[in-house]
């Protein structure tokens, strides 16, 4: 039996700038994930440091923060059976060259940092991330 879960999704600045917000949301809704909360905003460094705290000090951290602050993002909470694993499957592999065609990253991504979307990787992460953004 599937468990009802909530997950956080961020459509990153490249997805917003390229006009892919509707296409990405459509893919989640097609899998019967319900959109509970959504907002568009320019993320602050403070929020991004909380969100990406496990990467502080890593060589790519400053580039990641700069990219995420380069434009508006769409942040949403989705809910449904096995929402976390479904969103991650729809998103595709983080490294866009490894993402299968038919996934968001496989179809549209052109960079590993600017890879269009973020999805929580566990129930614990989803709870923490939702608390940061909402």
C-alpha positions as CSV (number, residue, x, y, z in Angstrom):
1,X,0.0,0.0,0.0
2,X,1.4,3.4,-0.9
3,X,2.0,6.0,1.7
4,X,0.7,9.6,1.3
5,X,3.7,11.9,1.5
6,X,4.5,15.5,1.0
7,X,7.6,16.7,-0.8
8,X,9.2,20.0,-1.6
9,X,9.9,20.9,-5.2
10,X,11.8,23.9,-6.5
11,X,11.7,25.0,-10.1
12,X,15.1,26.7,-10.4
13,X,15.8,30.0,-12.1
14,X,16.6,28.3,-15.4
15,X,13.3,26.5,-15.5
16,X,11.4,29.8,-14.8
17,X,13.5,31.8,-17.3
18,X,12.9,29.2,-20.0
19,X,9.1,29.1,-19.5
20,X,9.0,25.5,-18.3
21,X,7.0,26.0,-15.1
22,X,3.7,24.9,-16.6
23,X,5.2,21.9,-18.4
24,X,7.0,20.7,-15.2
25,X,3.9,21.1,-13.0
26,X,1.8,19.3,-15.6
27,X,4.1,16.3,-15.3
28,X,3.6,16.1,-11.5
29,X,-0.2,16.5,-11.8
30,X,-0.3,13.8,-14.5
31,X,0.9,11.4,-11.8
32,X,-2.0,12.6,-9.5
33,X,0.3,14.6,-7.2
34,X,-1.7,17.4,-5.6
35,X,-0.3,20.9,-5.4
36,X,-0.8,22.1,-1.8
37,X,1.3,25.2,-1.7
38,X,3.1,27.3,-4.3
39,X,4.9,30.6,-4.5
40,X,7.3,32.4,-6.8
41,X,10.1,34.4,-5.1
42,X,13.6,35.6,-5.3
43,X,15.5,33.4,-2.8
44,X,17.7,35.0,-0.2
45,X,21.1,33.7,0.6
46,X,19.9,33.0,4.2
47,X,17.2,30.6,2.9
48,X,19.5,28.9,0.4
49,X,22.2,28.4,3.1
50,X,19.6,26.6,5.3
51,X,18.3,24.6,2.4
52,X,21.8,23.5,1.1
53,X,23.5,23.4,4.5
54,X,25.0,20.0,3.8
55,X,27.0,21.5,0.9
56,X,28.5,24.5,2.8
57,X,32.3,24.4,2.3
58,X,32.2,22.2,-0.8
59,X,33.9,23.6,-4.0
60,X,30.6,24.1,-5.9
61,X,28.7,25.7,-3.0
62,X,29.2,29.4,-4.0
63,X,28.4,28.7,-7.7
64,X,25.2,26.9,-6.6
65,X,24.1,29.8,-4.4
66,X,24.9,32.4,-7.1
67,X,22.9,30.3,-9.6
68,X,19.9,30.0,-7.3
69,X,20.0,33.7,-6.7
70,X,20.2,34.6,-10.4
71,X,16.4,34.7,-10.8
72,X,13.0,33.8,-9.4
73,X,12.2,30.3,-8.4
74,X,8.9,28.5,-8.0
75,X,8.6,26.6,-4.7
76,X,5.8,24.1,-4.1
77,X,4.6,21.4,-1.8
78,X,3.2,18.4,-3.6
79,X,1.3,15.6,-1.9
80,X,0.2,12.1,-2.9
81,X,1.0,8.4,-2.7
82,X,4.8,7.9,-2.7
83,X,5.2,11.6,-3.7
84,X,8.9,11.8,-2.9
85,X,10.0,8.9,-5.1
86,X,7.6,9.8,-7.9
87,X,8.9,13.4,-8.0
88,X,12.5,12.2,-8.1
89,X,11.7,9.8,-10.9
90,X,9.9,12.6,-12.9
91,X,12.8,14.9,-12.3
92,X,15.5,12.4,-13.5
93,X,19.1,12.0,-12.4
94,X,20.8,15.1,-10.9
95,X,23.6,14.8,-13.5
96,X,21.6,15.8,-16.6
97,X,23.7,13.6,-18.9
98,X,22.6,10.5,-16.9
99,X,18.9,11.6,-16.8
100,X,16.7,9.4,-19.0
101,X,14.7,10.9,-21.8
102,X,11.1,11.5,-20.7
103,X,12.3,13.0,-17.4
104,X,12.4,16.8,-16.8
105,X,16.2,16.8,-16.8
106,X,16.5,14.3,-19.6
107,X,14.3,16.4,-21.8
108,X,15.3,19.9,-20.9
109,X,18.4,20.2,-18.7
110,X,21.7,21.4,-20.1
111,X,23.9,21.7,-17.0
112,X,24.4,19.9,-13.7
113,X,23.9,22.9,-11.4
114,X,21.3,24.6,-13.7
115,X,19.3,21.4,-13.8
116,X,15.8,22.9,-13.6
117,X,14.4,21.3,-10.5
118,X,15.0,20.2,-6.9
119,X,13.0,17.5,-5.1
120,X,13.3,16.3,-1.6
121,X,15.2,13.0,-1.2
122,X,13.4,11.6,1.9
123,X,10.5,12.2,4.3
124,X,12.9,13.8,6.8
125,X,14.4,16.1,4.1
126,X,11.0,17.0,2.9
127,X,9.8,18.0,6.4
128,X,12.9,20.1,6.9
129,X,12.8,21.8,3.5
130,X,9.1,22.6,3.7
131,X,9.8,24.2,7.1
132,X,12.5,26.4,5.5
133,X,10.5,27.6,2.6
134,X,7.0,27.7,4.1
